[in-house]
Amino acid sequence: MTDTNADVVRTARLLVRLPTEADRDRFVEPVCDEDFMVFYPGVLTEEEATDRFDHMVAVCQTVPFGKQPLVEQSAGLVVGYTGVDYIDFEGKTWLEWGYRLVPECRGRGYATEAGQALLAKAHQSYAGELLAIIAPENLASQNVCRKLGFTFWKQALVEGDLRNLYSLPVGRSAP
Ligand SMILES: CC(C)(COP(=O)(O)OP(=O)(O)OC[C@H]1O[C@@H](n2cnc3c(N)ncnc32)[C@H](O)[C@@H]1OP(=O)(O)O)[C@@H](O)C(=O)NCCC(=O)NCCS
């Protein structure tokens, strides 16, 4: 796959590209690991992880900025994921922006670099509000989300946990 493919976004250090079947093992292993899944309600079982991978592939078939792998160009390895998934909140279905990196690749600005590139796709292909849902104590994630242009909306309970909600208008909804 090359960056002439419209499904691939190249940044200075990363490729952000749609998932393929070859990514399954590299997805399933970390989502069953506590360090990778920090700030998530819990690790997934192998069966849940497999279902989640199928779900990610399905979302990406209809949403070009669905959650997808980040590949570090220097090593050619998947080092995390970013993009949207669907979430129901307060009676409405939203697109929720998220990111998650393997621990050894955190603190290098990858989530922002990949996010800015993938958001360009969102601006071209979608018009509406994106949501980010972040634990108040997750300062790194809130920094990333603000760097991507999201603004604080409110605190609310999401599935029973207090969360900081941020939103970002994209496409024709953007100011
Ligand atoms: C959140 C996450 C994706 C951030 O990605 P990243 O590429 O490592 O982020 P950055 O290197 O740009 O760091 C983000 C900012 O937070 C700061 N930061 C990093 N760790 C921090 C910490 N523990 N406390 C406070 N600030 C922190 C960085 O200094 C940086 O600040 P800056 O914006 O002023 O430069 C990554 O840390 C991660 O995968 N965390 C675990 C999963 C997760 O929390 N996902 C989000 C769930 S909502």
The ligand as an SDF file (V2000), in Angstrom:
LIG
                    3D

 48 50  0  0  0  0  0  0  0  0999 V2000
   -3.5470   10.1390   25.4000 C   0  0  0  0  0  0  0  0  0  0  0  0
   -2.4870    9.7870   24.3780 C   0  0  0  0  0  0  0  0  0  0  0  0
   -3.1590    9.2430   23.1240 C   0  0  0  0  0  0  0  0  0  0  0  0
   -1.7250   11.0770   24.0850 C   0  0  0  0  0  0  0  0  0  0  0  0
   -0.9840   10.9040   22.9210 O   0  0  0  0  0  0  0  0  0  0  0  0
    0.5510   11.3930   22.8310 P   0  0  0  0  0  0  0  0  0  0  0  0
    0.8990   11.3550   21.4070 O   0  0  0  0  0  0  0  0  0  0  0  0
    1.3360   10.5850   23.7940 O   0  0  0  0  0  0  0  0  0  0  0  0
    0.4040   12.8780   23.3350 O   0  0  0  0  0  0  0  0  0  0  0  0
    1.5110   14.0410   23.3730 P   0  0  0  0  0  0  0  0  0  0  0  0
    2.8810   13.4380   23.2930 O   0  0  0  0  0  0  0  0  0  0  0  0
    1.1490   15.0540   22.3440 O   0  0  0  0  0  0  0  0  0  0  0  0
    1.2330   14.6200   24.7970 O   0  0  0  0  0  0  0  0  0  0  0  0
    0.0810   15.3470   24.9990 C   0  0  0  0  0  0  0  0  0  0  0  0
    0.3250   16.4570   25.9610 C   0  0  0  0  0  0  0  0  0  0  0  0
    0.0690   15.9630   27.2680 O   0  0  0  0  0  0  0  0  0  0  0  0
    1.2190   16.1410   28.0940 C   0  0  0  0  0  0  0  0  0  0  0  0
    1.2760   14.9880   28.9490 N   0  0  0  0  0  0  0  0  0  0  0  0
    1.7040   13.7590   28.6540 C   0  0  0  0  0  0  0  0  0  0  0  0
    1.5610   12.9520   29.7250 N   0  0  0  0  0  0  0  0  0  0  0  0
    1.0360   13.7230   30.7090 C   0  0  0  0  0  0  0  0  0  0  0  0
    0.6480   13.4900   32.0540 C   0  0  0  0  0  0  0  0  0  0  0  0
    0.7580   12.2760   32.5910 N   0  0  0  0  0  0  0  0  0  0  0  0
    0.1330   14.5280   32.7500 N   0  0  0  0  0  0  0  0  0  0  0  0
   -0.0100   15.7370   32.1960 C   0  0  0  0  0  0  0  0  0  0  0  0
    0.3200   16.0260   30.9280 N   0  0  0  0  0  0  0  0  0  0  0  0
    0.8400   15.0250   30.2070 C   0  0  0  0  0  0  0  0  0  0  0  0
    2.3760   16.2360   27.1400 C   0  0  0  0  0  0  0  0  0  0  0  0
    3.4350   16.9590   27.7190 O   0  0  0  0  0  0  0  0  0  0  0  0
    1.7620   17.0060   26.0070 C   0  0  0  0  0  0  0  0  0  0  0  0
    1.6690   18.3800   26.3590 O   0  0  0  0  0  0  0  0  0  0  0  0
    1.6270   19.5290   25.2680 P   0  0  0  0  0  0  0  0  0  0  0  0
    0.3170   19.4090   24.5760 O   0  0  0  0  0  0  0  0  0  0  0  0
    1.7050   20.7900   26.0630 O   0  0  0  0  0  0  0  0  0  0  0  0
    2.7750   19.3010   24.3570 O   0  0  0  0  0  0  0  0  0  0  0  0
   -1.4910    8.6870   24.8660 C   0  0  0  0  0  0  0  0  0  0  0  0
   -0.8470    9.1750   26.0070 O   0  0  0  0  0  0  0  0  0  0  0  0
   -2.1900    7.3820   25.1840 C   0  0  0  0  0  0  0  0  0  0  0  0
   -2.2910    6.5030   24.3420 O   0  0  0  0  0  0  0  0  0  0  0  0
   -2.6760    7.2550   26.4260 N   0  0  0  0  0  0  0  0  0  0  0  0
   -3.3890    6.0620   26.8680 C   0  0  0  0  0  0  0  0  0  0  0  0
   -4.7360    5.9060   26.1850 C   0  0  0  0  0  0  0  0  0  0  0  0
   -5.6300    7.0990   26.4080 C   0  0  0  0  0  0  0  0  0  0  0  0
   -5.6390    7.7120   27.4660 O   0  0  0  0  0  0  0  0  0  0  0  0
   -6.4110    7.4110   25.3710 N   0  0  0  0  0  0  0  0  0  0  0  0
   -7.3670    8.4920   25.4190 C   0  0  0  0  0  0  0  0  0  0  0  0
   -8.6100    8.0800   26.1280 C   0  0  0  0  0  0  0  0  0  0  0  0
   -9.7570    9.4430   26.2180 S   0  0  0  0  0  0  0  0  0  0  0  0
  1  2  1  0
  2  3  1  0
  2  4  1  0
  2 36  1  0
  4  5  1  0
  5  6  1  0
  6  7  2  0
  6  8  1  0
  6  9  1  0
  9 10  1  0
 10 11  2  0
 10 12  1  0
 10 13  1  0
 13 14  1  0
 14 15  1  0
 15 16  1  0
 15 30  1  0
 16 17  1  0
 17 18  1  0
 17 28  1  0
 18 19  1  0
 18 27  1  0
 19 20  2  0
 20 21  1  0
 21 22  1  0
 21 27  2  0
 22 23  1  0
 22 24  2  0
 24 25  1  0
 25 26  2  0
 26 27  1  0
 28 29  1  0
 28 30  1  0
 30 31  1  0
 31 32  1  0
 32 33  2  0
 32 34  1  0
 32 35  1  0
 36 37  1  0
 36 38  1  0
 38 39  2  0
 38 40  1  0
 40 41  1  0
 41 42  1  0
 42 43  1  0
 43 44  2  0
 43 45  1  0
 45 46  1  0
 46 47  1  0
 47 48  1  0
M  END
$$$$
